[in-house]
Every structure is written in structure tokens, then in C-alpha cells.
């Protein structure tokens, strides 16, 4: 296997945060562990933060920038400049390169904190650069192609001024202005387009969307996300409820789900916290839907909740990339009902591992819930088992590692 255990292969792993904060960080940490396990030297580069995991390389991490904190006007100007082009990050990564001389750099989320200025420094040093597109930032300045709870592609064709016109960043004029300036500067300098050798894209949908927005297809590598199936048990006794697990955010389609649960007369458990929680509790009270809020769960408690459900529901109303929650549900032996939007449909084999429903459509989601509930227990178990077998081959850690090693080798890193 290319690059395995060669002893002097060195990966510079880059991400804004050095703690498990979300899906991107989960991939970042799992990627580092995977390459460490096959004998690569793995060196992280991130931002300083009180929640960071300890690292012998933390002296090279850059100063923290957090949006939304109260700071002086001068500090805000300095922060805005760093968001756009961080000289500190350039200097720090430059020192790190001199010390460790990586074979390849693999970045995850860098915008707003580390900034893509680091790519110029890496490129100048002759180090191949790979970046995983965990969202649509390479096309959309506000990274989600979402505005006022609906999909928005107004910036396509270079019309990035819309990020300011619509105040896309937290509804604030100042933050939106910074992100507009950031986008204009990054594109003018070609910090992504000219300095990143390959963009790793977890979903086929995101590949096609980035091509639509002008990214060259040959610069992208489709490498799906992965889970280690062996780390999940599929030995559960099914309960009488459906489950949603994730952040309670507007784009997740949870109001649609609550209404669909009521319309189909199905029991629903919602695990997670977020800005929509109060509104959702009110909606449940108004509709009389049979919904339980389980709060934030992780680890074995979350596995049990999903493992004993009839199915995991993903009612998204935005362009999801390649949700790891789908893979985790399959690993736990459960089927999935997902909205037919973004990268979700390519992760569901209709009628075999789950079902899809029209995004944002209460009636269609209610239909899918009722259909899934009407199946015999054994049929749902069979769907989950098929999902588990599918990911054990196509979405496995081994498949991810092999595809990534091939990409690294193609760029001259072994």
C-alpha cells in the first residue's frame, strides 16, 4: 500500500479547532489517528483555544479569533484583517515547515481563523496541499448556500456582493462586510484556486455543485466519509419511536419533522440542543405531536437511542454534504429516512437501506414515516443490515485510507 509505514512520511494536518467540535473536527481527528496508526508522523496545526486537546505542537498554533465576542474597535479591525489574511498563521506555519518538513499538508476548515494565507506559504515551500471541502465555502461566501431558511445561490457567477446585500453572516452588516472582503481578496489572490492542489469532496453532489460554480472537475477527488463499523454494535431490540440526532438548527428541517410525526401519528425522539429548541417545544405543545426531547447525548447513550429506534430521520432543508450520522445509523443496524437534498440521497438505497422524502414537504415525510412504521420489524432490521454491509465496503476506514493514500501518492507524497 502506497505510503504505509514508510517511517519518514509526514502529514501536516490543519484545522481551525483542535477539539471535537463538529463533523469536520471528527474527520480531522480520525484522519490523524488513521495515518498515525500506519506509521506516518502526524503534525497538527490549529488555533489556540481553551477546549483544545493537548499537543506537543501547540506552541506553533495561532492566536484565537472568536466571532461575536465584545472587543475594542481597534481589536475588531485587527481581527478582521486576520480573518482575511493571517500573517501570524503564515509565520507560524513557516516555522513549523522549517522544523518538520512535511511530505504533504491536508487542510480541513481554515477560513476565518487560520485563513488560506497559509496555502501560499506551503506552496512556496514546495509542499503539496490537499483540502477537504466539508461545506460549500469554496463557492458560497457564507458557506451553506442558505438564506432565511431556504437554499440560496444568488452569488453564483461571481455575484458575491450579495453576501453583504442580504447580510448573510448572522444578519450583521459588519460581519457580512468582512466576509465579502475576505471572498474578494481570496479570489483575487487565488488562495484556494491556485494554491490548493486537490480538493477532497465527500459527496458526489458537492462535486457537481462546485463544478456548477466554476471549479475544475479534475482538481477534485471524491472520497466519501467513513465510520469504523467494528466500533458499533448492531445488537439492539427495536423500540416504538423514530429518532433525530443532531444540532437543533433552522436548516435541519425539524419543524417539518414535528408536523410530519403528528400527521403520521408516529412517536419521535429528538436528541440534541440548539437555537431552535424553544420554538420546537412550542410547536410540539401546539400540535400535540408525540415528541420527546432527549437533550444532548453522545457515546453509548446515543448509540442505544439510535440502535433501538425504528429508523434515523434526517429531514434537512439545505445542501447537506455527506452526513456521518447516516453512516453511524447503518453501523448501528438501523435504516434511514432522509430528505432528498444535497448529498443525502446518494447515501440511501431506496427501499433497501432506507427511504427518501421531498425536502420541506410535511405530507411526503409523513408518508415515509407511515410506510416505514408499517413494515414488519424484520424488514427494518434487514434494511439496517444491508446498510451496515454497504458501508463496511464502500464507506469503511480502509476504503478512505486507500483512496487518500492514492491521492497523496499522485501528488508525490509517499
Protein Blocks (a to p, Z undefined) as FASTA:
>chain_A
ZZianlpaccddddfbacdfblmlmmmmmmmmmmmmnopacdddddddfkbccdfklmmp
ccdddehiacdfklmmmmmmmmmocfklmmmmmmmmmmnopabdcdfbfehklopmlmmm
mmmnopacddddfblklmmmnlnopgehiacfklgghiamlmmmnomngoiaklmmmmmm
mmmmmmmnommmmmpmbacdfbfklmmmmmmnopafklpccddddddfklpccbdcddfb
dcdeddddfklommmmmmmmmmnopacddedddjklmmmmmmmmmnopacddebjaehjl
lmmmmmmmmbdcdfbfbdcfbdfklmmmmmnopacddddehjllmmpcghklmccddehi
lklmmmmmmmmmmpcfklmmmmmmmmmmmmmmmmgfklmmmmmmmmmmmnopZZ
